[in-house]
Amino acid sequence: MSVQMNYNEALSYIHQIPKFRRPLGNENLSKLLKAMGNPQDGLKFIHVAGTNGKGSTSAMIAEILKQSGYKTGLFTSPFIEVFNERMRIDGINISNSDLSVYTERVKNAMEQNNAPVSEFAFVTAAAFLYFYEKQCDFVVLEVGMGGKLDATNVISESLVSVICKIGFDHTQYLGNTLEEIALEKCGIIRRGGTVVSYPNGSLNSLIKDYAKKMGAELIFAENAEGEKNGFIYKEKKYPLSLKGAYQPQNAAVALEVIDVLRKKGVNITDNDVLEGLKTVRWVARFEFVADNVIIDGGHNIDGIKALKKSLLDLNREIVLVTAMMADKDFEACIREIAPIAKTIVATEVDMPRCLDADIIGDIVRGMNKDVIVNTDIDAALKIAVNAAKGGVVCVCGSLFLAGEARKKFLKKEK
């Protein structure tokens, strides 16, 4: 009898699976899921795509469902601190032992049925099996990248498809225009289904045409107005625990999704909605980890623009700590955010994709801004805190940096 995989072995196994497999598409994933009894067919999904805000929106929907008494799975990526965050039930991460068990089971099914899949597809399959066997009432399923060809789109139906804010990211895979990217996201819309969309400006007509072609009902969220500790939507006041000028609009999308679920017979009270919005947590999105330290995972141009607006709303001096990935539009992001900072501290995370901190330094110097380069994250954070004095430190540019910084600050708090 083989020895059960332990947690570290499970993680090592997952991370050595190729990020991409030929053929592209979900043929092998379908084969793998069929071998495991198609667990996804026994689940009710809220399927969420978009460039920015999909994690926050998913978290709000999941928290409201949890407050309503439903056992709710939440599947997201990437993780901030621990891999287990990617699969949660009622806000609790999958345990190390469960992750080991489900990794081994999916590995065996993949090998026995000659159905090799990519790393993300493997994790998706494990999540479906986990949520099904733990008898989740609903699963809020966040797309990994794009929509049409994403592993999560292997599901045959969803209660509602959700399109969050669309912007430029992963252009090497999704296309170089917003229209191409939007079409990929719209790929999650189900024939005869229901779609809720963020108000995506010039892309709204494209989303309308796609929904019409699919015979799907389409609801656009209206504008939400932020106010202290909450927002106003359709003339009604709501609390909101998530900070950031961009969150009220994400919450408006979540409210429209809840409205769709109610119309489909899901019992959610007004109080459940208020409690969900008041208690939802989503780390590294304009998150205060200390009185004068904010961590934000914004890493594409729209995310950085949204962060900039939130920082300006504080009306305080800003010191930035930033690391960026070389495969992102880093120069546009730096040029957008650097002007509002007193000082920028450029650093690096330990991964091959990370941009050399000196490149950030050169761009910022070319803008005649004060910049300090230190590749050690600990040292960079200390420099920034000392430089901020009565101002605010904002850690941004990469979810990987956000995770590292968060661990360091919260360990200090303890």
C-alpha positions in Angstrom: 0.0 0.0 0.0 1.4 3.4 -1.0 2.2 6.0 1.7 -0.2 8.9 1.8 1.3 12.2 0.5 2.0 14.8 3.1 1.2 18.5 2.8 4.6 19.6 1.5 4.8 16.7 -1.0 1.3 17.7 -2.2 2.4 21.3 -2.8 5.6 20.2 -4.5 3.6 17.9 -6.7 1.1 20.6 -7.7 3.8 23.2 -8.4 5.8 20.9 -10.7 2.8 20.4 -13.0 3.3 22.5 -16.2 1.5 25.8 -16.3 0.3 25.0 -19.8 -0.4 21.7 -21.5 -1.1 20.8 -25.1 -3.7 20.6 -26.4 -5.1 23.8 -25.0 -8.7 23.7 -23.9 -10.5 21.5 -21.5 -10.7 18.2 -23.3 -8.3 16.4 -20.8 -9.9 18.1 -17.8 -13.3 16.9 -18.9 -11.9 13.4 -19.2 -10.3 13.6 -15.7 -13.5 14.9 -14.2 -15.6 12.2 -15.8 -13.2 9.6 -14.3 -13.9 11.1 -10.9 -17.7 11.0 -11.4 -18.1 14.6 -12.6 -18.3 16.2 -9.2 -18.9 19.7 -10.7 -22.3 18.5 -12.0 -23.5 18.2 -8.4 -22.7 21.8 -7.5 -24.4 25.2 -8.0 -22.0 27.8 -9.3 -21.8 31.6 -9.3 -19.1 32.0 -12.0 -17.0 35.2 -11.8 -14.7 36.6 -14.5 -13.1 40.0 -15.0 -9.7 41.8 -14.9 -10.1 43.6 -11.6 -12.4 43.2 -8.6 -13.3 39.6 -9.2 -11.7 38.4 -5.9 -13.4 41.1 -3.8 -16.8 40.6 -5.6 -16.5 36.8 -5.1 -15.7 37.3 -1.4 -18.7 39.6 -0.9 -21.1 37.1 -2.6 -19.7 34.2 -0.6 -19.9 36.0 2.7 -23.6 37.0 2.1 -24.5 33.4 1.2 -22.6 32.2 4.3 -24.6 34.7 6.5 -27.8 33.3 4.9 -26.9 29.9 6.4 -25.7 28.2 3.2 -22.5 26.1 3.1 -20.5 28.1 0.6 -17.4 27.2 -1.3 -15.0 29.9 -2.6 -12.4 29.1 -5.3 -9.9 31.9 -6.0 -6.4 32.5 -7.2 -3.6 33.3 -6.7 -3.1 32.9 -2.9 -1.6 35.7 -0.8 0.1 33.8 2.1 -0.8 30.1 1.9 -1.9 27.9 -1.0 -4.9 26.6 1.1 -6.6 30.0 0.6 -7.5 29.0 -2.9 -10.2 26.6 -1.6 -12.4 27.8 1.3 -15.7 26.7 2.8 -17.5 29.3 4.8 -14.3 31.4 5.0 -12.1 28.6 6.3 -9.2 27.4 4.2 -8.9 23.7 3.1 -6.9 21.9 5.8 -3.4 20.6 5.1 -4.6 17.0 5.4 -7.5 17.5 3.1 -5.3 19.2 0.5 -3.0 16.2 0.7 -5.8 13.7 0.3 -7.5 15.5 -2.6 -4.2 16.1 -4.4 -3.3 12.4 -4.2 -6.8 11.4 -5.5 -6.7 13.7 -8.5 -3.1 12.7 -9.2 -4.1 9.0 -9.3 -7.1 9.7 -11.5 -5.0 11.8 -13.9 -2.4 9.1 -14.2 -4.8 6.1 -14.4 -6.9 7.8 -17.1 -4.0 9.3 -19.1 -5.6 12.8 -18.8 -2.7 15.2 -18.1 -3.8 18.7 -17.3 -2.2 22.0 -16.4 -1.5 23.1 -12.9 -4.5 25.4 -12.7 -6.8 22.7 -14.2 -5.5 20.2 -11.7 -6.3 22.5 -8.7 -9.7 23.2 -10.2 -10.5 19.5 -10.4 -9.3 19.0 -6.8 -11.6 22.0 -5.7 -14.6 20.5 -7.5 -14.1 17.2 -5.7 -13.5 18.8 -2.4 -16.6 21.1 -2.6 -18.8 18.3 -3.8 -17.8 15.8 -1.1 -18.1 18.5 1.6 -21.7 19.0 0.3 -21.5 22.8 -0.4 -24.8 24.4 -1.2 -23.2 26.9 -3.5 -19.7 27.5 -4.9 -18.5 31.0 -5.9 -16.0 30.1 -8.7 -13.5 32.7 -9.8 -12.0 32.4 -13.2 -8.2 32.0 -13.3 -7.5 33.9 -16.5 -9.8 35.0 -19.3 -13.0 32.9 -19.4 -13.7 31.0 -22.6 -10.7 28.7 -22.4 -10.3 28.8 -18.6 -10.4 25.5 -16.7 -13.3 26.7 -14.6 -15.3 27.0 -17.8 -15.5 23.3 -18.0 -18.7 23.5 -15.9 -21.9 22.9 -18.0 -24.1 25.5 -16.2 -24.1 28.2 -13.6 -26.8 30.0 -11.6 -25.3 33.3 -12.8 -22.3 34.4 -14.8 -20.6 37.6 -13.4 -18.4 39.9 -15.5 -16.4 42.3 -13.3 -14.3 45.3 -14.5 -12.5 44.6 -17.7 -9.0 46.1 -18.4 -5.6 45.2 -19.7 -3.8 42.2 -18.2 -2.5 38.9 -19.6 -2.5 40.5 -23.0 -0.1 37.9 -24.3 -2.8 35.3 -23.9 -6.1 37.2 -24.1 -5.4 39.8 -26.8 -4.1 43.3 -27.2 -7.4 45.2 -27.3 -10.1 45.6 -24.6 -12.6 44.1 -27.1 -10.6 40.9 -27.5 -10.2 40.6 -23.7 -13.9 41.2 -23.2 -14.9 38.5 -25.6 -12.7 36.0 -23.7 -14.4 37.0 -20.4 -17.9 36.7 -22.0 -17.0 33.1 -22.8 -18.4 32.2 -19.4 -21.9 33.3 -20.3 -24.2 30.3 -20.6 -26.9 29.8 -23.3 -30.2 30.9 -21.8 -28.5 31.9 -18.5 -28.3 35.1 -16.5 -25.4 37.5 -16.5 -24.5 40.4 -14.1 -21.9 42.9 -15.4 -20.0 45.7 -13.9 -20.7 48.9 -15.9 -17.9 48.5 -18.4 -18.3 51.7 -20.4 -17.5 51.3 -24.1 -17.5 47.5 -23.8 -21.2 47.4 -22.6 -22.5 47.1 -26.2 -20.2 44.1 -26.9 -21.3 42.4 -23.7 -25.0 43.1 -24.6 -24.5 41.6 -28.1 -22.8 38.5 -26.7 -25.5 38.0 -24.1 -28.2 38.4 -26.8 -26.5 35.9 -29.0 -26.5 33.4 -26.1 -30.2 34.2 -25.3 -29.0 35.2 -21.8 -30.6 37.8 -19.5 -28.2 40.6 -18.8 -28.2 43.0 -15.8 -25.7 45.9 -15.5 -24.9 47.1 -12.1 -25.7 50.8 -11.7 -23.3 53.4 -10.2 -22.6 53.1 -6.5 -21.6 56.1 -4.4 -19.0 55.6 -1.8 -19.3 57.2 1.7 -17.5 56.7 5.0 -17.6 53.0 6.0 -20.1 52.2 3.3 -21.9 53.2 0.1 -25.2 54.2 -1.4 -26.8 52.1 -4.1 -30.1 52.7 -5.6 -30.8 55.3 -2.9 -30.2 52.7 -0.1 -27.3 52.9 2.4 -25.1 49.8 2.9 -22.1 49.2 5.2 -18.9 47.8 3.7 -15.9 46.5 5.6 -13.6 46.6 2.5 -11.7 49.8 2.1 -10.7 51.4 -1.2 -12.6 53.8 -3.5 -13.1 51.0 -6.0 -15.0 48.6 -3.6 -18.5 50.2 -3.6 -18.8 49.5 -7.4 -17.7 45.9 -6.8 -20.3 45.7 -4.0 -23.0 46.9 -6.5 -22.2 44.0 -8.7 -22.4 41.6 -5.7 -25.8 43.1 -4.8 -27.2 42.5 -8.3 -25.9 38.9 -8.2 -27.7 38.4 -4.8 -30.9 39.8 -6.4 -30.6 37.3 -9.2 -30.2 34.4 -6.7 -33.2 35.6 -4.8 -35.3 35.6 -7.9 -34.2 32.0 -8.5 -35.6 31.1 -5.1 -32.5 31.4 -2.9 -33.6 32.6 0.6 -31.4 35.6 1.4 -32.8 38.3 3.8 -31.9 42.0 3.8 -30.2 41.5 7.1 -28.0 38.7 5.6 -26.9 41.1 2.9 -26.0 43.9 5.5 -24.2 41.4 7.7 -22.3 40.0 4.8 -21.1 43.4 3.5 -20.2 44.4 7.1 -18.1 41.3 7.9 -16.5 40.4 4.5 -12.7 40.2 4.5 -10.5 40.2 1.5 -6.8 40.7 2.2 -4.3 42.8 0.3 -6.9 45.1 -1.3 -6.4 48.5 0.2 -5.9 46.7 3.5 -4.6 48.6 6.5 -2.2 46.2 8.3 -1.1 49.0 10.7 -2.4 52.6 11.3 0.0 53.9 8.6 0.6 50.9 6.4 -1.6 49.8 3.5 -1.1 46.7 1.4 -2.7 46.6 -2.1 -2.2 43.8 -4.6 -3.0 46.1 -7.6 -0.6 45.0 -10.4 -2.1 46.2 -13.7 -2.8 49.7 -15.0 -6.5 49.7 -14.0 -5.7 48.3 -10.5 -3.0 51.0 -10.1 -5.3 53.8 -11.2 -7.9 52.6 -8.7 -5.3 52.4 -5.9 -4.1 55.9 -6.8 -7.6 57.3 -6.4 -7.9 55.6 -3.0 -4.6 57.0 -1.8 -5.3 60.5 -2.9 -8.6 60.3 -1.0 -6.6 59.9 2.2 -5.0 63.3 1.8 -1.7 62.2 3.4 1.9 61.9 2.3 2.6 58.6 0.6 5.7 56.4 0.6 5.5 53.5 -1.8 7.2 50.1 -1.6 6.9 48.4 -4.9 8.0 45.3 -6.8 6.6 44.3 -10.2 6.6 41.4 -12.5 8.6 41.8 -15.8 5.7 40.4 -17.8 3.3 43.2 -16.8 3.0 46.7 -18.2 5.3 47.9 -15.4 6.4 51.2 -16.9 2.8 52.5 -17.4 2.0 51.4 -13.8 5.1 53.2 -12.4 4.4 56.4 -14.4 0.8 56.4 -13.1 1.5 55.9 -9.3 5.0 57.5 -8.8 3.9 61.2 -9.1 1.7 61.0 -5.9 4.5 59.6 -3.7 7.1 61.5 -1.7 9.5 58.6 -1.9 9.5 55.2 -3.8 11.3 52.2 -2.4 11.9 49.7 -5.2 12.4 46.0 -4.1 12.1 42.5 -5.5 10.4 39.2 -4.7 12.3 35.9 -5.0 10.8 34.6 -8.3 12.0 34.4 -11.9 9.3 36.7 -13.3 10.2 39.6 -10.9 11.4 42.8 -12.5 14.9 44.0 -11.5 14.4 46.7 -8.9 17.1 48.8 -10.6 14.8 49.1 -13.6 12.1 50.6 -11.4 14.8 52.9 -9.9 15.8 54.1 -13.4 12.2 54.9 -14.5 11.5 56.8 -11.2 14.8 58.7 -11.4 13.9 59.7 -15.0 10.7 61.3 -13.5 12.8 63.3 -11.1 11.3 61.5 -8.1 13.1 60.3 -4.9 13.8 56.6 -5.2 15.7 54.1 -3.0 16.5 50.6 -4.3 16.8 47.7 -1.9 16.2 44.2 -3.0 15.7 42.9 0.6 12.0 43.2 1.3 12.5 43.5 5.1 15.0 46.3 4.7 12.8 48.1 2.1 9.8 48.0 4.4 11.9 49.5 7.3 13.2 52.2 5.0 9.7 53.1 3.9 8.3 53.2 7.5 11.1 55.5 8.6 10.6 57.8 5.6 6.8 58.0 6.1 6.9 59.7 9.5 3.3 61.1 9.7 2.4 59.8 6.3 1.3 56.4 4.9 3.3 53.5 3.6 1.7 51.7 0.6 3.0 48.4 -0.5 1.9 47.7 -4.1 2.7 46.4 -7.6 2.5 42.7 -7.0 0.3 40.2 -5.2 3.5 38.3 -4.3 5.0 41.3 -2.7 1.6 41.9 -0.9 1.8 38.4 0.6 5.4 38.8 1.8 4.8 42.2 3.3 1.6 41.1 5.0 3.3 38.2 6.7 6.0 40.5 8.0 3.7 43.2 9.3 1.2 40.9 10.9 3.9 38.8 12.6 5.2 42.1 14.1 1.7 43.0 15.3 1.4 39.6 17.1 
